[in-house]
Amino acid sequence: MDNERITIKYLTDISKLSVDEIDAEIEKGYQDMLAGRTVSAKKVFTDIRKDYGLEGHHAKEKR
């Protein structure tokens, strides 16, 4: 998924979902993971910084 962007059509307010609906949302995420439809956290935060013009603003890694 290097060049593919995930588009969220709507935000899910988990407080308004039933237990069955929550289970279905978790299952969708699990199936995405199994199918390899994932993005590393590093890439997500890099993209967020780029999208909001914050490329120079990041925490320094401590090792």
OpenMM code with the backbone's topology and positions (N, CA, C; nanometers):
from openmm import Vec3, app, unit

residues = "MET ASP ASN GLU ARG ILE THR ILE LYS TYR LEU THR ASP ILE SER LYS LEU SER VAL ASP GLU ILE ASP ALA GLU ILE GLU LYS GLY TYR GLN ASP MET LEU ALA GLY ARG THR VAL SER ALA LYS LYS VAL PHE THR ASP ILE ARG LYS ASP TYR GLY LEU GLU GLY HIS HIS ALA LYS GLU LYS ARG".split()
positions = [
    Vec3(0.0818, -0.1211, 0.0000),
    Vec3(0.0000, 0.0000, 0.0000),
    Vec3(0.0850, 0.1259, 0.0000),
    Vec3(0.2026, 0.1201, -0.0522),
    Vec3(0.2930, 0.2331, -0.0431),
    Vec3(0.2348, 0.3633, -0.0964),
    Vec3(0.1733, 0.3597, -0.2144),
    Vec3(0.1209, 0.4824, -0.2737),
    Vec3(-0.0302, 0.4942, -0.2611),
    Vec3(-0.0918, 0.3967, -0.1992),
    Vec3(-0.2372, 0.3966, -0.1854),
    Vec3(-0.2767, 0.4705, -0.0581),
    Vec3(-0.3780, 0.5530, -0.0674),
    Vec3(-0.4269, 0.6249, 0.0497),
    Vec3(-0.5614, 0.5675, 0.0898),
    Vec3(-0.5794, 0.5548, 0.2172),
    Vec3(-0.7066, 0.5071, 0.2693),
    Vec3(-0.7957, 0.6287, 0.2913),
    Vec3(-0.9156, 0.6222, 0.2395),
    Vec3(-1.0110, 0.7313, 0.2575),
    Vec3(-1.1179, 0.6858, 0.3555),
    Vec3(-1.1356, 0.7625, 0.4601),
    Vec3(-1.2401, 0.7334, 0.5574),
    Vec3(-1.3631, 0.8127, 0.5162),
    Vec3(-1.4726, 0.7424, 0.4921),
    Vec3(-1.5939, 0.8087, 0.4465),
    Vec3(-1.6659, 0.8789, 0.5603),
    Vec3(-1.6509, 0.8253, 0.6792),
    Vec3(-1.7162, 0.8843, 0.7949),
    Vec3(-1.6442, 0.8365, 0.9205),
    Vec3(-1.6568, 0.9092, 1.0257),
    Vec3(-1.6003, 0.8671, 1.1533),
    Vec3(-1.7053, 0.7870, 1.2279),
    Vec3(-1.6636, 0.6833, 1.2932),
    Vec3(-1.7554, 0.5992, 1.3682),
    Vec3(-1.7512, 0.6397, 1.5148),
    Vec3(-1.8641, 0.6801, 1.5671),
    Vec3(-1.8751, 0.7134, 1.7091),
    Vec3(-1.9059, 0.5841, 1.7828),
    Vec3(-1.8027, 0.5254, 1.8401),
    Vec3(-1.8162, 0.3942, 1.9037),
    Vec3(-1.9184, 0.3952, 2.0174),
    Vec3(-1.9403, 0.5110, 2.0783),
    Vec3(-2.0357, 0.5174, 2.1900),
    Vec3(-2.1804, 0.4959, 2.1440),
    Vec3(-2.2033, 0.5067, 2.0125),
    Vec3(-2.3391, 0.4904, 1.9608),
    Vec3(-2.3607, 0.3549, 1.8947),
    Vec3(-2.2603, 0.2667, 1.9021),
    Vec3(-2.2705, 0.1361, 1.8385),
    Vec3(-2.3157, 0.0298, 1.9371),
    Vec3(-2.3854, -0.0693, 1.8834),
    Vec3(-2.4211, -0.1856, 1.9647),
    Vec3(-2.3002, -0.2778, 1.9748),
    Vec3(-2.3074, -0.3751, 2.0612),
    Vec3(-2.1978, -0.4715, 2.0753),
    Vec3(-2.1734, -0.5421, 1.9424),
    Vec3(-2.2800, -0.5811, 1.8726),
    Vec3(-2.2660, -0.6477, 1.7432),
    Vec3(-2.2000, -0.5568, 1.6394),
    Vec3(-2.2343, -0.4285, 1.6403),
    Vec3(-2.1742, -0.3338, 1.5460),
    Vec3(-2.0258, -0.3132, 1.5771),
    Vec3(-1.9919, -0.3066, 1.7046),
    Vec3(-1.8509, -0.2947, 1.7439),
    Vec3(-1.7743, -0.4180, 1.6977),
    Vec3(-1.8311, -0.5358, 1.7214),
    Vec3(-1.7669, -0.6592, 1.6753),
    Vec3(-1.7453, -0.6568, 1.5238),
    Vec3(-1.8419, -0.6086, 1.4486),
    Vec3(-1.8307, -0.6024, 1.3026),
    Vec3(-1.7185, -0.5075, 1.2604),
    Vec3(-1.7062, -0.3932, 1.3276),
    Vec3(-1.5994, -0.2976, 1.2959),
    Vec3(-1.4621, -0.3578, 1.3266),
    Vec3(-1.4513, -0.4265, 1.4380),
    Vec3(-1.3247, -0.4923, 1.4738),
    Vec3(-1.2921, -0.6002, 1.3709),
    Vec3(-1.3918, -0.6755, 1.3298),
    Vec3(-1.3711, -0.7804, 1.2287),
    Vec3(-1.3224, -0.7212, 1.0968),
    Vec3(-1.3784, -0.6070, 1.0559),
    Vec3(-1.3323, -0.5419, 0.9321),
    Vec3(-1.1845, -0.5058, 0.9419),
    Vec3(-1.1444, -0.4516, 1.0548),
    Vec3(-1.0036, -0.4173, 1.0750),
    Vec3(-0.9143, -0.5403, 1.0752),
    Vec3(-0.9614, -0.6464, 1.1371),
    Vec3(-0.8867, -0.7708, 1.1417),
    Vec3(-0.8683, -0.8284, 1.0013),
    Vec3(-0.9743, -0.8255, 0.9209),
    Vec3(-0.9661, -0.8754, 0.7833),
    Vec3(-0.8706, -0.7894, 0.6996),
    Vec3(-0.8716, -0.6578, 0.7210),
    Vec3(-0.7750, -0.5705, 0.6532),
    Vec3(-0.6331, -0.6110, 0.6880),
    Vec3(-0.6081, -0.6367, 0.8164),
    Vec3(-0.4748, -0.6757, 0.8602),
    Vec3(-0.4327, -0.8070, 0.7947),
    Vec3(-0.5233, -0.9057, 0.7944),
    Vec3(-0.4912, -1.0349, 0.7341),
    Vec3(-0.4614, -1.0219, 0.5842),
    Vec3(-0.5301, -0.9300, 0.5178),
    Vec3(-0.5127, -0.9099, 0.3741),
    Vec3(-0.3922, -0.8213, 0.3421),
    Vec3(-0.3249, -0.7719, 0.4460),
    Vec3(-0.2071, -0.6884, 0.4230),
    Vec3(-0.2388, -0.5435, 0.3954),
    Vec3(-0.3616, -0.5020, 0.4219),
    Vec3(-0.4002, -0.3624, 0.4013),
    Vec3(-0.3657, -0.2836, 0.5272),
    Vec3(-0.2346, -0.2627, 0.5439),
    Vec3(-0.1848, -0.1937, 0.6628),
    Vec3(-0.0854, -0.0858, 0.6224),
    Vec3(-0.0622, 0.0063, 0.7122),
    Vec3(0.0353, 0.1128, 0.6935),
    Vec3(0.1120, 0.1251, 0.8245),
    Vec3(0.2425, 0.1380, 0.8155),
    Vec3(0.3221, 0.1500, 0.9374),
    Vec3(0.2906, 0.2820, 1.0082),
    Vec3(0.3047, 0.2815, 1.1386),
    Vec3(0.2817, 0.4038, 1.2171),
    Vec3(0.3777, 0.5132, 1.1723),
    Vec3(0.5000, 0.4754, 1.1403),
    Vec3(0.5994, 0.5741, 1.0962),
    Vec3(0.5498, 0.6463, 0.9708),
    Vec3(0.4952, 0.5705, 0.8745),
    Vec3(0.4449, 0.6314, 0.7518),
    Vec3(0.3229, 0.7180, 0.7800),
    Vec3(0.2346, 0.6711, 0.8656),
    Vec3(0.1152, 0.7491, 0.8991),
    Vec3(0.1548, 0.8854, 0.9550),
    Vec3(0.2474, 0.8874, 1.0519),
    Vec3(0.2860, 1.0141, 1.1123),
    Vec3(0.3656, 1.1014, 1.0165),
    Vec3(0.4448, 1.0400, 0.9288),
    Vec3(0.5153, 1.1166, 0.8261),
    Vec3(0.4146, 1.1841, 0.7335),
    Vec3(0.3121, 1.1095, 0.6915),
    Vec3(0.2081, 1.1655, 0.6046),
    Vec3(0.1306, 1.2769, 0.6733),
    Vec3(0.0996, 1.2587, 0.8012),
    Vec3(0.0277, 1.3629, 0.8751),
    Vec3(0.1113, 1.4902, 0.8798),
    Vec3(0.2404, 1.4763, 0.9122),
    Vec3(0.3272, 1.5951, 0.9164),
    Vec3(0.3327, 1.6625, 0.7797),
    Vec3(0.3413, 1.5831, 0.6723),
    Vec3(0.3459, 1.6380, 0.5368),
    Vec3(0.2143, 1.7083, 0.5031),
    Vec3(0.1013, 1.6422, 0.5297),
    Vec3(-0.0297, 1.6982, 0.4970),
    Vec3(-0.0574, 1.8302, 0.5676),
    Vec3(-0.0043, 1.8461, 0.6876),
    Vec3(-0.0309, 1.9671, 0.7660),
    Vec3(0.0878, 2.0622, 0.7715),
    Vec3(0.1863, 2.0404, 0.6832),
    Vec3(0.3000, 2.1310, 0.6746),
    Vec3(0.3866, 2.1312, 0.7991),
    Vec3(0.4001, 2.0164, 0.8618),
    Vec3(0.4759, 2.0066, 0.9863),
    Vec3(0.6006, 1.9193, 0.9711),
    Vec3(0.6570, 1.9141, 0.8497),
    Vec3(0.7689, 1.8244, 0.8242),
    Vec3(0.8840, 1.8418, 0.9220),
    Vec3(0.9102, 1.9624, 0.9661),
    Vec3(1.0206, 1.9875, 1.0577),
    Vec3(0.9839, 1.9702, 1.2038),
    Vec3(0.8604, 1.9341, 1.2313),
    Vec3(0.8111, 1.9232, 1.3679),
    Vec3(0.7886, 1.7779, 1.4042),
    Vec3(0.8868, 1.7178, 1.4657),
    Vec3(0.8691, 1.5818, 1.5128),
    Vec3(0.9567, 1.5572, 1.6345),
    Vec3(0.9120, 1.4683, 1.7162),
    Vec3(0.9871, 1.4362, 1.8368),
    Vec3(1.1140, 1.3633, 1.7971),
    Vec3(1.2203, 1.3971, 1.8649),
    Vec3(1.3461, 1.3263, 1.8395),
    Vec3(1.3406, 1.1906, 1.9045),
    Vec3(1.3857, 1.0924, 1.8288),
    Vec3(1.3837, 0.9564, 1.8832),
    Vec3(1.4929, 0.9401, 1.9873),
    Vec3(1.4566, 0.8759, 2.0958),
    Vec3(1.5536, 0.8430, 2.1988),
    Vec3(1.5876, 0.6960, 2.1846),
    Vec3(1.7112, 0.6670, 2.1842),
    Vec3(1.7540, 0.5262, 2.1728),
    Vec3(1.8411, 0.4904, 2.2882),
] * unit.nanometer
topology = app.Topology()
chain = topology.addChain("A")
for resn in residues:
    res = topology.addResidue(resn, chain)
    for name in ("N", "CA", "C"):
        topology.addAtom(name, app.Element.getBySymbol(name[0]), res)
